[in-house]
Amino acid sequence: MAIPQNGPGEVLVGVRGGSEAYAAWSAAPVAKDVRVIVVDSVSARSVIVEPLPS
C-alpha cells in the first residue's frame, strides 16, 4: 500500500523468518512497492519509514 505524506500507509516487515504488516508513516510520500527502511517505531504495530537509498 502506498504511504501518503504524513501517512498512514502499510508496510510488510520481515520478522522471525516471515513478514508482518505494520502501519507506517513517512515525512514524504512513498509509492507502492518501493523498498523502505524502518527508522523508528511509534508503537508495537506502527513504524516510521524512509525510502531505501539506491
N, CA, C and O atoms as a GROMACS GRO file, in nm:
protein
  216
    1MET      N    1   0.085  -0.118   0.000
    1MET     CA    2   0.000   0.000   0.000
    1MET      C    3   0.089   0.124   0.000
    1MET      O    4   0.188   0.128   0.074
    2ALA      N    5   0.058   0.223  -0.079
    2ALA     CA    6   0.134   0.348  -0.082
    2ALA      C    7   0.120   0.420   0.052
    2ALA      O    8   0.021   0.403   0.123
    3ILE      N    9   0.219   0.501   0.084
    3ILE     CA   10   0.216   0.579   0.207
    3ILE      C   11   0.206   0.726   0.168
    3ILE      O   12   0.300   0.780   0.108
    4PRO      N   13   0.095   0.792   0.200
    4PRO     CA   14   0.084   0.935   0.170
    4PRO      C   15   0.173   1.016   0.263
    4PRO      O   16   0.217   0.967   0.367
    5GLN      N   17   0.200   1.141   0.226
    5GLN     CA   18   0.280   1.227   0.314
    5GLN      C   19   0.213   1.232   0.450
    5GLN      O   20   0.093   1.257   0.460
    6ASN      N   21   0.290   1.208   0.554
    6ASN     CA   22   0.242   1.203   0.692
    6ASN      C   23   0.136   1.096   0.715
    6ASN      O   24   0.055   1.108   0.806
    7GLY      N   25   0.138   0.989   0.632
    7GLY     CA   26   0.065   0.864   0.644
    7GLY      C   27  -0.075   0.872   0.698
    7GLY      O   28  -0.130   0.981   0.707
    8PRO      N   29  -0.134   0.763   0.733
    8PRO     CA   30  -0.071   0.631   0.743
    8PRO      C   31  -0.081   0.550   0.615
    8PRO      O   32  -0.166   0.574   0.530
    9GLY      N   33   0.008   0.453   0.605
    9GLY     CA   34   0.005   0.353   0.500
    9GLY      C   35   0.036   0.220   0.566
    9GLY      O   36   0.016   0.204   0.686
   10GLU      N   37   0.084   0.126   0.488
   10GLU     CA   38   0.114  -0.006   0.544
   10GLU      C   39   0.239  -0.061   0.478
   10GLU      O   40   0.259  -0.046   0.358
   11VAL      N   41   0.324  -0.126   0.559
   11VAL     CA   42   0.444  -0.191   0.508
   11VAL      C   43   0.450  -0.334   0.561
   11VAL      O   44   0.395  -0.364   0.667
   12LEU      N   45   0.518  -0.420   0.487
   12LEU     CA   46   0.546  -0.555   0.534
   12LEU      C   47   0.690  -0.556   0.585
   12LEU      O   48   0.782  -0.513   0.516
   13VAL      N   49   0.708  -0.606   0.707
   13VAL     CA   50   0.840  -0.609   0.772
   13VAL      C   51   0.877  -0.755   0.796
   13VAL      O   52   0.797  -0.833   0.848
   14GLY      N   53   1.000  -0.790   0.759
   14GLY     CA   54   1.049  -0.925   0.785
   14GLY      C   55   1.067  -0.945   0.935
   14GLY      O   56   1.141  -0.871   1.000
   15VAL      N   57   0.998  -1.047   0.989
   15VAL     CA   58   1.004  -1.076   1.132
   15VAL      C   59   1.009  -1.228   1.151
   15VAL      O   60   0.923  -1.299   1.100
   16ARG      N   61   1.108  -1.277   1.223
   16ARG     CA   62   1.118  -1.419   1.259
   16ARG      C   63   1.098  -1.512   1.140
   16ARG      O   64   1.024  -1.610   1.150
   17GLY      N   65   1.162  -1.484   1.029
   17GLY     CA   66   1.154  -1.571   0.912
   17GLY      C   67   1.028  -1.556   0.829
   17GLY      O   68   1.011  -1.629   0.731
   18GLY      N   69   0.940  -1.464   0.864
   18GLY     CA   70   0.818  -1.439   0.788
   18GLY      C   71   0.804  -1.290   0.765
   18GLY      O   72   0.904  -1.218   0.770
   19SER      N   73   0.683  -1.244   0.740
   19SER     CA   74   0.661  -1.100   0.728
   19SER      C   75   0.530  -1.064   0.796
   19SER      O   76   0.434  -1.141   0.796
   20GLU      N   77   0.528  -0.945   0.854
   20GLU     CA   78   0.410  -0.896   0.924
   20GLU      C   79   0.379  -0.754   0.877
   20GLU      O   80   0.471  -0.678   0.846
   21ALA      N   81   0.251  -0.719   0.871
   21ALA     CA   82   0.208  -0.586   0.828
   21ALA      C   83   0.212  -0.489   0.945
   21ALA      O   84   0.171  -0.522   1.056
   22TYR      N   85   0.262  -0.370   0.918
   22TYR     CA   86   0.269  -0.263   1.018
   22TYR      C   87   0.210  -0.136   0.957
   22TYR      O   88   0.225  -0.111   0.837
   23ALA      N   89   0.145  -0.056   1.039
   23ALA     CA   90   0.103   0.078   0.996
   23ALA      C   91   0.231   0.159   0.981
   23ALA      O   92   0.323   0.146   1.061
   24ALA      N   93   0.238   0.244   0.878
   24ALA     CA   94   0.362   0.317   0.851
   24ALA      C   95   0.334   0.463   0.818
   24ALA      O   96   0.237   0.496   0.751
   25TRP      N   97   0.422   0.549   0.867
   25TRP     CA   98   0.418   0.691   0.838
   25TRP      C   99   0.552   0.731   0.777
   25TRP      O  100   0.655   0.671   0.807
   26SER      N  101   0.549   0.833   0.692
   26SER     CA  102   0.669   0.885   0.628
   26SER      C  103   0.653   1.035   0.610
   26SER      O  104   0.542   1.083   0.584
   27ALA      N  105   0.763   1.110   0.622
   27ALA     CA  106   0.758   1.255   0.603
   27ALA      C  107   0.728   1.290   0.457
   27ALA      O  108   0.672   1.396   0.429
   28ALA      N  109   0.766   1.202   0.365
   28ALA     CA  110   0.742   1.224   0.222
   28ALA      C  111   0.660   1.106   0.169
   28ALA      O  112   0.670   0.996   0.224
   29PRO      N  113   0.580   1.126   0.066
   29PRO     CA  114   0.502   1.016   0.011
   29PRO      C  115   0.593   0.903  -0.040
   29PRO      O  116   0.702   0.929  -0.092
   30VAL      N  117   0.548   0.780  -0.023
   30VAL     CA  118   0.622   0.664  -0.071
   30VAL      C  119   0.526   0.582  -0.158
   30VAL      O  120   0.418   0.544  -0.114
   31ALA      N  121   0.567   0.556  -0.281
   31ALA     CA  122   0.482   0.482  -0.374
   31ALA      C  123   0.474   0.334  -0.335
   31ALA      O  124   0.558   0.283  -0.261
   32LYS      N  125   0.372   0.268  -0.386
   32LYS     CA  126   0.353   0.125  -0.363
   32LYS      C  127   0.472   0.048  -0.421
   32LYS      O  128   0.526   0.086  -0.525
   33ASP      N  129   0.513  -0.057  -0.356
   33ASP     CA  130   0.621  -0.147  -0.397
   33ASP      C  131   0.761  -0.085  -0.390
   33ASP      O  132   0.854  -0.141  -0.447
   34VAL      N  133   0.777   0.027  -0.322
   34VAL     CA  134   0.909   0.086  -0.301
   34VAL      C  135   0.965   0.029  -0.171
   34VAL      O  136   0.896   0.025  -0.069
   35ARG      N  137   1.090  -0.015  -0.176
   35ARG     CA  138   1.153  -0.069  -0.054
   35ARG      C  139   1.183   0.046   0.041
   35ARG      O  140   1.226   0.153   0.000
   36VAL      N  141   1.159   0.022   0.170
   36VAL     CA  142   1.180   0.125   0.272
   36VAL      C  143   1.266   0.069   0.384
   36VAL      O  144   1.286  -0.052   0.395
   37ILE      N  145   1.315   0.160   0.466
   37ILE     CA  146   1.389   0.124   0.586
   37ILE      C  147   1.312   0.181   0.706
   37ILE      O  148   1.266   0.295   0.702
   38VAL      N  149   1.298   0.101   0.810
   38VAL     CA  150   1.231   0.147   0.932
   38VAL      C  151   1.331   0.229   1.011
   38VAL      O  152   1.440   0.181   1.044
   39VAL      N  153   1.296   0.354   1.042
   39VAL     CA  154   1.386   0.443   1.115
   39VAL      C  155   1.344   0.464   1.260
   39VAL      O  156   1.423   0.512   1.341
   40ASP      N  157   1.219   0.429   1.294
   40ASP     CA  158   1.172   0.446   1.431
   40ASP      C  159   1.042   0.367   1.448
   40ASP      O  160   0.974   0.336   1.350
   41SER      N  161   1.010   0.336   1.572
   41SER     CA  162   0.880   0.273   1.599
   41SER      C  163   0.796   0.368   1.681
   41SER      O  164   0.846   0.435   1.771
   42VAL      N  165   0.668   0.375   1.649
   42VAL     CA  166   0.574   0.462   1.717
   42VAL      C  167   0.503   0.383   1.827
   42VAL      O  168   0.478   0.433   1.936
   43SER      N  169   0.472   0.258   1.795
   43SER     CA  170   0.408   0.167   1.890
   43SER      C  171   0.445   0.025   1.849
   43SER      O  172   0.530   0.005   1.762
   44ALA      N  173   0.381  -0.072   1.911
   44ALA     CA  174   0.412  -0.213   1.879
   44ALA      C  175   0.378  -0.249   1.735
   44ALA      O  176   0.438  -0.342   1.682
   45ARG      N  177   0.285  -0.180   1.670
   45ARG     CA  178   0.244  -0.214   1.534
   45ARG      C  179   0.251  -0.095   1.438
   45ARG      O  180   0.191  -0.100   1.330
   46SER      N  181   0.324   0.010   1.474
   46SER     CA  182   0.335   0.129   1.389
   46SER      C  183   0.482   0.173   1.380
   46SER      O  184   0.554   0.173   1.480
   47VAL      N  185   0.523   0.208   1.258
   47VAL     CA  186   0.663   0.246   1.235
   47VAL      C  187   0.672   0.373   1.151
   47VAL      O  188   0.578   0.411   1.082
   48ILE      N  189   0.787   0.436   1.159
   48ILE     CA  190   0.821   0.548   1.071
   48ILE      C  191   0.925   0.496   0.973
   48ILE      O  192   1.021   0.431   1.014
   49VAL      N  193   0.905   0.525   0.844
   49VAL     CA  194   0.992   0.471   0.740
   49VAL      C  195   1.044   0.582   0.649
   49VAL      O  196   0.991   0.692   0.645
   50GLU      N  197   1.151   0.547   0.577
   50GLU     CA  198   1.204   0.632   0.470
   50GLU      C  199   1.233   0.540   0.352
   50GLU      O  200   1.263   0.422   0.372
   51PRO      N  201   1.225   0.592   0.230
   51PRO     CA  202   1.262   0.508   0.115
   51PRO      C  203   1.406   0.461   0.128
   51PRO      O  204   1.493   0.536   0.173
   52LEU      N  205   1.431   0.337   0.091
   52LEU     CA  206   1.566   0.281   0.095
   52LEU      C  207   1.652   0.351  -0.009
   52LEU      O  208   1.614   0.357  -0.126
   53PRO      N  209   1.768   0.405   0.032
   53PRO     CA  210   1.855   0.472  -0.068
   53PRO      C  211   1.898   0.374  -0.178
   53PRO      O  212   1.917   0.255  -0.152
   54SER      N  213   1.914   0.425  -0.299
   54SER     CA  214   1.954   0.339  -0.412
   54SER      C  215   2.097   0.296  -0.402
   54SER      O  216   2.147   0.224  -0.488
   0.00000   0.00000   0.00000
